[in-house]
Amino acid sequence: MLAERSMPSESTPQRDPLRALRRATLLLIAIGSCEAGPSVGLDFSKHDRCTGASPQDVDASASEIQCRTTYIFSTTVDEAMPISEEGMNVLGEPTCCEVCTLSDTADDACKATCKYELCSRAKDAHIMVGQQLSGLSGCGLVDCGFDFDTCMTTNALHVQSINTGEGLPEFYGLQASCFAHADDSTRADGLFAYLEDLDGIPGASGSLADVEDVVAYCLDLHASGATGPAEDPTAGGGSTPPLDDGADSTGGLGGSTDTSGEAPSPGRGTTPAPCGPYARERFWVRPSNNFGTWNVVDGSLIGIDAATHEARVIDGGISYTVFPCTGAPRADCIRLDRLSVHLTEVDSGLVIRLSLLDDPGLMPVTDQGHFDVPAGALRLAIRYEQEDRQRVVIARSSERARGHIDTRTRTLRLEALDATSEHGDALAIPSLEASLSNTQPRTEIIESRDARDGSSVLVARSSDADGDPIVHRWMIPGVGTWRGDTIAPSLPPGRYAVILYADDVHRARGIAAQWLEVSPKTP
């Protein structure tokens, strides 16, 4: 459920954003998700690791822990009129935890990754605005001045500044804090109940692959403080430093007690799935702007140890975001946010799952919807299983891939996409076509003049390929916020940054921004 605060149709002009921030008393709660993936090899010394900022690198013995969260996310120039979103007891994306992780440790991971995803969403909007206000010059600072570290390390309402590279920055208020906990059922000793159903350590080899009692193994590990079997040749990999998850917050943002008033979490169900993002699974906190699932396509190739097989796509999907390109605000660039592919070859029993691990950066899109993915831009995890063999390796796209988006037919294609492991022992060359389930709205600001007094009237003109209803929200930093298709702000003479947010029913967001010049009225 997503609740919305009511807002006045027009705000009172306010030219001191810092004073408005000092007066703000809102308790704003927010959550996010973990874009996590496995690292090369197995490291049994980290069976209690589930901390640190997203994205986390975990080994093949990790499992997905489901986060559940209560949140509000807000940007504002006045505490009475925030642009806010909130939800109660909603699912966040799974985070990756080692099999012996305790529930308190997993709760910390849910809170840490939530801040990462919500601040990432705020940064995306900030950059879109900054690029459009900067025109051909581009933003003056990295990320158009967005302070990601401050967003991550404080729960307090703080100032963000949009730096356009000319003149003074535009200021607004942002606050992100969260209550989150692991939704999976736990035992009284803090271990997750799904361990009782395991007959071995997932992804392990040797004796750990056939542990008779995983619960006893984990209890012994915690009691002894051991770092895992010293003789295990696959041990290795780095850890992620812990994150300041905002302990300075008020309002009980901590612990694992569900204060949402909703029903208790369900029973333990099945064993958590292997780690990795799946684009078809969408969550409220950092929603996908554009997303779709792969069609069943034949003609893909998968291979292990020089043996290749024809395979078919049976699962997975893609999500992406469209940005204004640097230095060309009327041109589009695309960023692939999530990509997962599940391939199988029935006769050999080989199953391969690909998951995108890193942000590949922005790629220009032509007017016809074509874009190129440079060679080496995609870093992926390949998890393969065959005849009780299970392994995770890291791969790169070794060749340039070609993409095409067609919003009329609502399809996306990726051609010549390949993933080859670092040691050349695993490869996947899928043939991919996705049916887009949603595309983000496209919006622009139309300015006209009131014939009576010459004041500005601003109209939102939006389109959505899916025909979804659009909600328009406006913000003029230093002045106020509005909601509606048309606004007529009463402003003293000056130059103002006008920001328009267009949200569809899936919370996909299009953003437009432009300068508004208000001239002195002639007598």
C-alpha positions, 0 to 999 in steps of 0.5 A: 500500500502506498499512502500520500500526504495531501498538499495545498494546490499552491504554496506561499512563496518562501525564499529562504530554503535553509530556514524552511529546513530548520523548521521541518519536523517531519519524521521521514522513513524510507527503505530500499533494496540490495542489488547483490551478487555472488563473488568468485569462489567460496569463503566459509569464513564469512557465514555470519556476514550480512552487513555493509552498503549495497551492492554486497559481494557474497559467495556462492553459499549465500542465500536471499533474505527477504526484507520488510519495511515501513517507509516515507521518502520525501523532498521538500522546501517547506515542511508543510508541503513535502513531495512524499511517498510512504508505505507500511510493512511492504516488501523490499528486495531480498538482500544477500546473507550467508547461511549462518547469519543471525537475524539481528545481523540481517536486520542491519543489512536490510536497513543499510541496503535500504538507505543505499537504494533510496539515496540512489533514487534521489540521486537519479532524480537530482541528476535528471534535473541538473542536466536539464537545467544545465543545457549544453554545458552539462552539470558543473560537478560530479552527479550535479552536486548530489551529496550521496555520503550525507544522504547515507550517513544521516537520518536528518532532514538535510540540504541538497544543492543542484549545481548547474555550473553557473550561478548559485546552486538551487537548494532543496531538502531531502530526508531518508531514514528507515525501519526494516527487518528480515521477514524470514522466520527465525529460531529463538537462537537467532538463526533462520528457520530455513536452516532446518530444511538444509542437508548441506551448505548451499554451493559448498563442496567437500564435507560441507556439501553434505552437512547432516545438521546445518543448524548445529554447524552454524551454532558451533561456528558462532560458539567457537568464533571460528573463521571456517575450515582453514584447509578449504582451498576456496576460501577468499574474497573481501568483505564490505565495510559496515555502514552507519545506518542512521542510529541518530534517528528518533522514532524507534528506527531499529531492531527487528520488532514489527511496529507496523500493526500488520499481521506477523510474517509468514512461516519459513516456506521454502529455502531462500533462492540463490542471490541475484537481482531479477527484474520482474520482481519489483518493490515499492522503494526504488521502483523500476522506471522501465521493466519487462520479462524475457520472451521464451526464445530459442537459439541461445548458447551456454557452455561449461569447460569447452562443451557448448549446448543450445539453450532456451531462455525460461526466466528473468528480465530487464529494467532500465532508466532513461536520462538526459545525456550529458551536454545534450538535454534533449537527447536520451541516454539509457542505463541498464539497472537490472538484468537477469537471465535463466537459461537451460538445456534439457538434455544435458541438465545444465542450468545457467543464471546470469545476473548483472552486478554493476552499473554499466554507465549511460549509453546514448539512444538514437531517435529510432531507439537503438543503443550500443553496449560497449565491450566489457561494459557488463559485469555479470555473475554466472551461476551454473548447476549440472549433476550436483555441481554448482559454482559461481563465476564472474564474467564480462561481456567481451563483445559489443552488444546491440540494443533496441527499444520500441515503445510502440510494440513495447519490446526491447531486444539485446543482440550479440550479448555474450558473457565469458568468465574470467578463466574462459571456463563458462560462457553464455550467449543468450538471444534476448527479447523482452516484453515491456510491462511498463515504461516511464512517462515522458513529460515537458513544461509548457509556459504561457502568460495569463492575459489579465496580468501577464503572470506565468502559467505552467502546464504539464504535458506528459505521455505514457506508452502504457496509457497509465494515469499520470500524477504531476507534482511541481517544486520550485526550490526556495519557493514551494511545491504544488500538485496538479496538471497546471500551476500559476505561482505568484512570484516576485521578479527573478529567475527560478528553477521549475521542476516537474515530476510525472509519476505513473501508477507503478511509480515510474517517474519522468522528470522535466526542469527548466528556468522561469524568468519573472520580469518586473511588472510594468506600471 
